[in-house]
Amino acid sequence: MTPIDLIGYAAAFLTSASFVPQAVLVIRTRRTGGISLLMYSMFVTGVALWLVYGIKQGALPLIAANSVTLALATTILFIAAQERWKRRGTLKARAPGVALTKDQNPDL
């Protein structure tokens, strides 16, 4: 293994591992108030494309990192969408300045 491979594996590990605390928190608490569904949708799509690119290039660090990140980010996106739909009946974000009703959860 070359030094550049080690850098690739270190980068793959760190970027993938950075999603673990967020995924654990979301799975455990179902609190997703600060999560933008549009941003996460775009991110998940981008990670999926990076995964395809890594597969086509045969780059194991890209394949490993993007496989793990895709699974974690998709889980977060799915839970955020599910919770928002369950609480509000819509995937749209609440407009700024619109007050919450007493039965709405501010975290969603």
C-alpha positions in Angstrom: 0.0 0.0 0.0 1.4 3.4 -1.0 1.4 6.5 1.1 -1.3 8.1 -1.2 -3.5 5.0 -0.5 -3.1 5.5 3.2 -4.2 9.2 2.8 -7.2 8.0 0.8 -8.2 5.4 3.4 -7.7 8.0 6.2 -9.9 10.5 4.4 -12.5 7.8 3.7 -12.6 6.8 7.3 -12.8 10.3 8.7 -15.5 11.6 6.3 -17.6 8.5 6.8 -17.2 8.4 10.6 -18.2 12.1 10.8 -21.8 11.0 10.0 -22.0 8.4 12.8 -22.8 10.8 15.7 -25.5 12.6 13.7 -27.1 9.3 12.5 -27.0 7.9 16.1 -28.6 11.1 17.4 -31.3 11.1 14.8 -32.1 7.4 15.1 -32.2 7.6 18.9 -34.1 10.9 19.3 -36.0 11.3 16.0 -35.2 15.0 16.4 -34.6 16.5 12.9 -35.5 20.2 13.3 -32.2 21.5 11.9 -32.0 19.2 8.9 -32.8 20.6 5.5 -34.5 17.9 3.4 -33.4 19.7 0.2 -29.7 19.8 1.3 -29.8 16.1 2.4 -31.5 15.1 -0.8 -28.8 16.8 -2.9 -26.1 15.4 -0.6 -27.4 11.8 -0.9 -27.6 12.1 -4.7 -24.0 13.5 -4.8 -22.7 10.7 -2.6 -24.4 8.1 -4.7 -22.8 9.6 -7.8 -19.4 9.6 -6.1 -20.0 5.9 -5.3 -20.7 5.1 -8.9 -17.6 7.1 -9.9 -15.5 5.2 -7.4 -16.8 1.8 -8.6 -16.1 2.8 -12.3 -12.6 3.9 -11.3 -12.0 0.9 -9.1 -11.0 3.2 -6.2 -11.5 1.3 -3.0 -11.3 4.3 -0.7 -14.0 6.1 -2.6 -16.2 3.0 -2.7 -15.8 2.3 1.0 -16.3 5.9 2.1 -19.3 6.6 -0.1 -21.0 3.3 0.7 -20.9 4.0 4.4 -21.8 7.7 4.0 -24.6 6.9 1.6 -26.1 4.5 4.1 -25.9 6.9 7.0 -27.0 10.0 5.1 -29.9 8.1 3.5 -31.0 7.0 7.0 -31.0 10.6 8.3 -32.9 11.8 5.2 -35.5 9.1 5.5 -36.1 9.7 9.2 -36.2 13.5 8.7 -38.8 13.2 5.9 -40.8 10.6 7.8 -41.0 12.7 10.9 -41.8 15.9 9.1 -44.6 14.2 7.1 -45.9 12.5 10.3 -46.1 15.8 12.3 -47.0 18.3 9.5 -48.5 16.3 6.7 -46.0 18.0 4.3 -42.3 17.8 3.5 -42.1 21.6 3.2 -40.2 23.6 5.8 -42.2 26.0 8.0 -41.9 29.6 6.7 -39.9 32.0 8.8 -42.0 33.9 11.3 -44.9 31.4 11.2 -45.8 30.5 14.8 -46.1 26.9 15.8 -49.4 25.6 17.1 -49.4 24.0 20.5 -49.3 20.4 19.1 -46.4 21.0 16.7 -43.0 19.9 17.6 -40.4 22.7 17.1 -37.8 20.1 16.3 -39.6 19.2 13.1 
